[in-house]
Amino acid sequence: MNRIDRYISGFFWSYLIGGLLVFVTLFVAVDAMSVMVSYPETAGGTLLRYYGYSVPEIVYRMIPVASLLASIMTLSTLQRGNELTALFSCGMSLFRIAAPMLVWIVLNCGLVFVMADQVLPGFAKQKNFVFYHEIRKNPGLYSIVKTDRIWYRSKDMIFNIKTLNEQAQRAQGLTLYFFNPNWDLLQMISADEVDMKGSQWLLHKGTVTLFSEDSSFPLSSTFNEKTILMGEDAKDLSSSANTSDILSLKELSEFIKRNKEAGLDTLRYEVDYYSKYGFAFSAFVMSLLGIPFAVGKARSGGIMLNVGICLGLVALYWTAYSAALTLGNYGQIPPVAAAWTPNLLSLGLAFFLFRRLKR
C-alpha cells in the first residue's frame, strides 16, 4: 500500500466509522422509542442490556450501508479538491483509485460473515431472553432451539417439539407434560405428528400416560387422533423461535438436514442459510455500484446529493434483495438464486456503469 492508498484509506475509514456511529445511533433511538411506547414499564437498565445485545446485529446490518456511504463520500471529497483529476492525469484508472477502499470492504465482508456465523447467534439468544422475560414479561414465549428441539413452557405445562414447520403449522415428535400446582407430574401425552390449527392441536398416533397416587404404575393408552386445546397460538410459538438468527451456519445446516429427514418443508430455512452468504458480500457490490455515481455526480452537487445517491442505491438494492428472498420463500426461484440474484444484478449494473463512464 503506497502513500496514495493510505491517504484514500484514511478518508474511507473516517467516513465508515462516522457513518456506522450515525446509523447505529439513529436505529437504536427510533427503536427504543417504539419499545418504550409499547412497554412503558420497562426499566432503563433492562433497555440498556437489551440494546447492548442488539448492537452487534445492528452493526452487522449497517456495515453495507456505511461502506457505500464511505465510498461515495471519499471519492466526492477527492473530486471536490481536484485530487481525483490529478490522480487521473497520473494514469490511474477509477478502479485503481478505488482499489484500497474495495480491499477494505472485502475484508469487512469477511468480518460480516464471521459475525453472522459465530458472534450474532449468541447475542440473539441473550437479546430474545431479555425481551421475553423482562420487557414483554411473557417468558413462555421464549424458546431455546438446540439443533432440532424446542422446549416451551405455558403455565402448568411443559412440552417439547422435535421439529417445527411454522409455515405449514405442523410439528413432529411432540411430548407434553402436565403438572399440578405442586409440580407433581399428572399426565404425559406424546404424538408422532401434530397439526396446529390455532389453539386447537390435532395429534396423530400417540400415547396418553396418567400418573396417579392411587396406582404404583402409570396408566397408558394409545390413540390414532386426539384434539387438545392449547393456551398459546402456534403462531406465537413459532415467532419466538427465530431459528436462523440463533444458529450458526453449521447448526442451521444440520437443522435443515434433520427437518428434511423428518419430511418437513425446509425451504425458508434454506433461503436463510444461503442469504447469510449473499448478504456478506452486499457491502462490496453496493459500494462497487456507488463508485460510478459518486464520480459522475460529485461536480454537480454537494453532500446532500451524495447522501441522496446513497439512500437511493440502498433502496434499490434492498428492494431487489427483499423481492428475491420473498420469491425464494414461496418456491418461485431456488434458494441459492434468491440469495445471490441481487448481488449478481448489482455487479452487472456496476460494470456497465464503469464501462459507460470510461467512454
C-alpha positions as CSV (number, residue, x, y, z in Angstrom):
1,M,0.0,0.0,0.0
2,N,1.6,3.2,-1.2
3,R,1.1,6.8,0.2
4,I,-1.8,7.5,-2.1
5,D,-3.6,4.3,-1.0
6,R,-3.0,5.2,2.7
7,Y,-4.3,8.7,2.0
8,I,-7.5,7.3,0.4
9,S,-7.9,4.7,3.1
10,G,-7.8,7.4,5.8
11,F,-10.7,9.2,4.2
12,F,-12.6,5.9,3.8
13,W,-12.3,4.7,7.4
14,S,-13.2,8.2,8.7
15,Y,-16.4,8.1,6.8
16,L,-17.1,4.4,7.5
17,I,-16.7,4.8,11.3
18,G,-18.7,8.0,11.3
19,G,-21.5,6.5,9.2
20,L,-21.7,3.5,11.4
21,L,-22.0,5.6,14.6
22,V,-24.7,7.8,13.0
23,F,-26.7,4.8,11.6
24,V,-26.5,2.7,14.8
25,T,-27.4,5.7,17.0
26,L,-30.4,6.6,14.8
27,F,-31.6,3.0,14.7
28,V,-31.3,2.5,18.5
29,A,-33.0,5.8,19.2
30,V,-36.0,5.1,17.0
31,D,-36.4,1.5,18.1
32,A,-36.0,2.4,21.7
33,M,-38.8,4.9,21.5
34,S,-41.0,2.3,19.9
35,V,-40.3,-0.2,22.7
36,M,-40.9,2.4,25.4
37,V,-44.3,3.3,23.9
38,S,-45.3,-0.4,23.6
39,Y,-43.9,-1.4,27.0
40,P,-43.8,1.7,29.2
41,E,-43.0,-0.2,32.4
42,T,-39.6,-1.3,31.1
43,A,-36.7,-0.3,33.3
44,G,-33.9,1.7,32.0
45,G,-31.3,-0.9,32.9
46,T,-33.3,-3.5,31.0
47,L,-33.3,-1.4,27.9
48,L,-29.5,-0.9,28.2
49,R,-28.9,-4.6,28.3
50,Y,-31.4,-5.3,25.5
51,Y,-29.7,-2.8,23.2
52,G,-26.3,-3.9,24.3
53,Y,-27.1,-7.3,23.0
54,S,-28.7,-5.8,19.9
55,V,-25.8,-3.5,18.8
56,P,-23.7,-6.3,17.1
57,E,-26.7,-7.2,14.9
58,I,-27.3,-3.5,14.1
59,V,-23.7,-3.0,13.2
60,Y,-23.9,-6.2,11.0
61,R,-26.9,-4.8,9.2
62,M,-25.5,-1.3,8.8
63,I,-22.0,-2.2,7.5
64,P,-23.1,-2.4,3.8
65,V,-24.8,1.0,4.0
66,A,-21.9,2.6,5.8
67,S,-19.5,1.1,3.3
68,L,-21.5,2.5,0.4
69,L,-21.7,6.0,2.0
70,A,-17.9,5.9,2.8
71,S,-17.1,5.0,-0.8
72,I,-19.2,7.8,-2.2
73,M,-18.1,10.4,0.3
74,T,-14.4,9.5,-0.2
75,L,-14.5,9.9,-4.0
76,S,-16.6,13.0,-3.7
77,T,-14.0,14.6,-1.3
78,L,-11.2,13.8,-3.7
79,Q,-13.3,15.2,-6.6
80,R,-14.0,18.5,-4.8
81,G,-10.4,19.1,-4.1
82,N,-9.4,18.3,-7.7
83,E,-7.3,15.4,-6.4
84,L,-9.2,12.9,-8.4
85,T,-8.3,14.8,-11.6
86,A,-4.7,14.8,-10.6
87,L,-4.8,11.0,-10.0
88,F,-6.4,10.5,-13.4
89,S,-3.6,12.6,-15.0
90,C,-1.0,10.3,-13.4
91,G,-2.5,7.4,-15.4
92,M,-4.5,5.9,-12.5
93,S,-7.9,4.4,-13.5
94,L,-11.0,4.9,-11.4
95,F,-10.9,1.2,-10.4
96,R,-7.3,1.6,-9.3
97,I,-8.1,4.7,-7.3
98,A,-10.9,2.8,-5.6
99,A,-8.9,-0.3,-5.1
100,P,-7.8,0.4,-1.4
101,M,-11.4,1.0,-0.5
102,L,-12.6,-2.2,-2.2
103,V,-9.8,-4.2,-0.4
104,W,-11.0,-2.9,3.0
105,I,-14.6,-3.6,2.0
106,V,-13.8,-7.2,1.1
107,L,-12.1,-7.6,4.4
108,N,-15.2,-6.1,6.1
109,C,-17.3,-8.7,4.1
110,G,-15.2,-11.4,5.8
111,L,-15.9,-9.8,9.1
112,V,-19.6,-9.6,8.4
113,F,-19.6,-13.3,7.5
114,V,-17.8,-14.3,10.7
115,M,-20.1,-12.1,12.8
116,A,-23.2,-13.8,11.2
117,D,-21.8,-17.3,11.8
118,Q,-20.1,-17.0,15.2
119,V,-21.0,-13.8,17.1
120,L,-24.6,-12.9,16.3
121,P,-26.3,-16.2,17.4
122,G,-25.1,-15.9,21.0
123,F,-26.1,-12.2,21.2
124,A,-29.5,-13.1,19.6
125,K,-30.3,-15.6,22.3
126,Q,-29.4,-13.2,25.0
127,K,-31.4,-10.4,23.4
128,N,-34.5,-12.7,23.0
129,F,-34.2,-13.8,26.6
130,V,-34.2,-10.2,27.9
131,F,-37.1,-9.3,25.5
132,Y,-39.5,-12.1,26.5
133,H,-38.5,-12.3,30.2
134,E,-38.0,-8.6,31.2
135,I,-39.7,-6.4,28.5
136,R,-42.6,-8.4,27.3
137,K,-42.8,-10.3,30.6
138,N,-44.0,-13.5,29.0
139,P,-41.2,-16.0,29.4
140,G,-43.4,-18.7,28.0
141,L,-42.9,-17.3,24.5
142,Y,-39.1,-17.6,24.8
143,S,-38.0,-20.9,23.3
144,I,-34.4,-22.2,23.0
145,V,-33.7,-24.1,19.8
146,K,-30.9,-26.6,20.1
147,T,-30.3,-28.1,16.7
148,D,-33.7,-29.8,16.3
149,R,-35.6,-29.4,19.6
150,I,-37.8,-26.7,21.1
151,W,-38.7,-26.6,24.8
152,Y,-41.7,-24.5,25.7
153,R,-43.5,-23.7,29.0
154,S,-47.1,-22.4,29.3
155,K,-48.4,-22.1,32.9
156,D,-48.5,-25.6,34.4
157,M,-47.5,-27.4,31.2
158,I,-44.1,-28.0,29.5
159,F,-43.8,-29.5,26.1
160,N,-41.1,-30.5,23.7
161,I,-41.2,-30.4,19.9
162,K,-38.6,-32.2,17.9
163,T,-39.2,-30.4,14.5
164,L,-41.4,-27.5,13.8
165,N,-42.7,-26.2,10.4
166,E,-44.2,-22.8,11.3
167,Q,-45.5,-22.0,7.8
168,A,-47.5,-25.3,7.5
169,Q,-48.2,-25.2,11.2
170,R,-47.1,-28.8,11.6
171,A,-44.8,-30.5,14.0
172,Q,-43.3,-33.9,14.7
173,G,-42.2,-35.5,17.9
174,L,-44.4,-33.8,20.4
175,T,-44.3,-34.6,24.1
176,L,-46.5,-32.7,26.7
177,Y,-46.0,-32.8,30.4
178,F,-48.9,-31.6,32.7
179,F,-48.2,-30.7,36.3
180,N,-50.3,-29.8,39.4
181,P,-49.7,-26.6,41.4
182,N,-47.0,-28.6,43.4
183,W,-45.3,-29.5,40.2
184,D,-46.1,-33.2,40.5
185,L,-46.4,-34.8,37.1
186,L,-50.0,-35.7,36.4
187,Q,-50.1,-36.6,32.7
188,M,-47.9,-37.1,29.7
189,I,-49.0,-37.0,26.1
190,S,-46.8,-37.9,23.2
191,A,-47.6,-37.8,19.5
192,D,-45.7,-38.5,16.2
193,E,-47.3,-35.7,14.3
194,V,-49.3,-32.5,15.1
195,D,-51.5,-30.2,13.1
196,M,-51.5,-26.8,14.8
197,K,-54.8,-25.1,14.0
198,G,-54.7,-22.0,16.1
199,S,-55.3,-23.0,19.7
200,Q,-56.6,-26.5,18.6
201,W,-53.9,-29.0,18.1
202,L,-54.7,-32.3,16.3
203,L,-52.4,-35.1,17.4
204,H,-51.7,-38.2,15.3
205,K,-50.6,-41.6,16.5
206,G,-49.7,-41.0,20.2
207,T,-49.9,-42.2,23.8
208,V,-51.5,-40.8,26.9
209,T,-49.9,-41.7,30.2
210,L,-51.6,-40.9,33.6
211,F,-49.7,-40.7,36.8
212,S,-51.9,-41.3,39.8
213,E,-51.2,-41.6,43.5
214,D,-53.7,-44.4,43.7
215,S,-51.6,-46.6,41.4
216,S,-48.0,-47.6,41.7
217,F,-47.7,-47.8,37.9
218,P,-48.6,-45.2,35.3
219,L,-51.6,-46.0,33.1
220,S,-51.1,-45.7,29.4
221,S,-53.4,-45.8,26.4
222,T,-52.8,-45.2,22.7
223,F,-54.7,-43.1,20.1
224,N,-54.8,-42.5,16.4
225,E,-56.1,-39.0,16.6
226,K,-56.7,-36.6,19.5
227,T,-57.6,-32.9,19.7
228,I,-56.3,-30.8,22.6
229,L,-56.8,-27.1,23.4
230,M,-53.6,-25.1,23.9
231,G,-53.3,-21.8,25.8
232,E,-51.0,-20.2,23.2
233,D,-51.4,-19.9,19.5
234,A,-49.0,-21.8,17.3
235,K,-48.1,-18.6,15.6
236,D,-46.9,-17.1,18.8
237,L,-44.8,-20.2,19.5
238,S,-43.1,-20.1,16.1
239,S,-42.5,-16.4,16.2
240,S,-40.3,-16.8,19.2
241,A,-38.1,-19.5,17.7
242,N,-36.2,-17.4,15.1
243,T,-34.1,-20.5,14.2
244,S,-31.9,-18.9,11.6
245,D,-30.9,-16.0,13.9
246,I,-29.8,-18.1,16.8
247,L,-28.0,-20.9,14.9
248,S,-24.6,-20.9,13.3
249,L,-24.3,-22.0,9.7
250,K,-23.2,-25.5,10.7
251,E,-26.1,-25.8,13.2
252,L,-28.5,-24.4,10.6
253,S,-27.3,-26.9,8.0
254,E,-27.8,-29.7,10.5
255,F,-31.2,-28.3,11.4
256,I,-32.2,-28.3,7.7
257,K,-30.9,-31.9,7.2
258,R,-32.9,-33.2,10.2
259,N,-36.1,-31.4,9.1
260,K,-35.7,-32.9,5.6
261,E,-35.3,-36.4,7.0
262,A,-38.4,-35.8,9.1
263,G,-40.3,-34.9,5.9
264,L,-40.9,-31.3,6.8
265,D,-40.6,-28.3,4.4
266,T,-37.2,-26.6,4.9
267,L,-37.5,-24.0,2.1
268,R,-37.5,-20.9,4.2
269,Y,-34.5,-22.2,6.3
270,E,-32.6,-22.9,3.1
271,V,-33.2,-19.4,1.9
272,D,-32.0,-18.0,5.2
273,Y,-28.9,-20.3,5.0
274,Y,-27.8,-19.1,1.6
275,S,-28.8,-15.5,2.3
276,K,-26.1,-15.4,5.1
277,Y,-23.5,-15.9,2.3
278,G,-25.1,-13.5,-0.1
279,F,-25.5,-10.7,2.5
280,A,-21.9,-10.9,3.5
281,F,-20.9,-9.6,0.0
282,S,-23.6,-6.9,-0.1
283,A,-21.2,-4.2,1.1
284,F,-18.9,-5.0,-1.8
285,V,-21.5,-4.9,-4.6
286,M,-23.3,-1.9,-3.2
287,S,-20.0,0.1,-2.9
288,L,-19.0,-1.0,-6.4
289,L,-22.3,0.2,-7.7
290,G,-22.0,3.5,-5.9
291,I,-18.5,4.4,-7.2
292,P,-19.5,5.5,-10.8
293,F,-22.4,7.6,-9.4
294,A,-20.0,9.3,-6.9
295,V,-17.6,10.4,-9.7
296,G,-20.3,11.3,-12.2
297,K,-22.3,13.5,-9.8
298,A,-19.7,15.0,-7.5
299,R,-19.2,18.1,-9.5
300,S,-22.9,18.9,-9.8
301,G,-23.9,18.6,-6.1
302,G,-22.8,18.6,-2.5
303,I,-23.1,16.4,0.5
304,M,-26.8,16.2,0.4
305,L,-26.8,14.9,-3.2
306,N,-24.2,12.2,-2.2
307,V,-26.4,11.2,0.7
308,G,-29.4,11.1,-1.6
309,I,-27.5,8.9,-4.1
310,C,-26.5,6.6,-1.2
311,L,-30.1,6.3,0.0
312,G,-31.4,5.7,-3.5
313,L,-28.9,2.9,-4.1
314,V,-29.7,1.3,-0.7
315,A,-33.4,1.4,-1.5
316,L,-32.8,-0.1,-5.0
317,Y,-30.6,-2.9,-3.6
318,W,-32.9,-3.8,-0.7
319,T,-36.0,-3.8,-2.9
320,A,-34.3,-6.4,-5.2
321,Y,-33.0,-8.3,-2.1
322,S,-36.4,-8.4,-0.4
323,A,-38.1,-9.4,-3.6
324,A,-35.7,-12.2,-4.3
325,L,-36.0,-13.6,-0.8
326,T,-39.8,-13.5,-1.0
327,L,-39.7,-15.4,-4.3
328,G,-37.3,-17.9,-2.7
329,N,-39.5,-18.4,0.4
330,Y,-42.5,-19.1,-1.9
331,G,-40.6,-21.5,-4.0
332,Q,-40.6,-19.4,-7.2
333,I,-36.8,-19.5,-7.5
334,P,-34.2,-21.8,-5.9
335,P,-32.8,-20.7,-2.5
336,V,-29.3,-20.1,-4.0
337,A,-30.7,-17.9,-6.7
338,A,-32.8,-15.9,-4.1
339,A,-29.6,-15.2,-2.1
340,W,-27.3,-14.3,-4.9
341,T,-29.5,-12.7,-7.7
342,P,-29.5,-9.2,-6.1
343,N,-25.7,-9.3,-5.9
344,L,-25.2,-10.6,-9.5
345,L,-27.6,-7.9,-10.8
346,S,-25.8,-5.2,-8.9
347,L,-22.4,-6.4,-10.2
348,G,-23.7,-6.4,-13.7
349,L,-25.1,-2.9,-13.4
350,A,-21.9,-1.7,-11.7
351,F,-19.6,-3.0,-14.6
352,F,-22.0,-1.5,-17.2
353,L,-21.7,1.9,-15.4
354,F,-17.9,1.6,-15.2
355,R,-17.7,0.9,-19.0
356,R,-20.0,3.8,-19.7
357,L,-18.0,6.1,-17.5
358,K,-14.8,5.4,-19.4
359,R,-16.5,6.5,-22.6
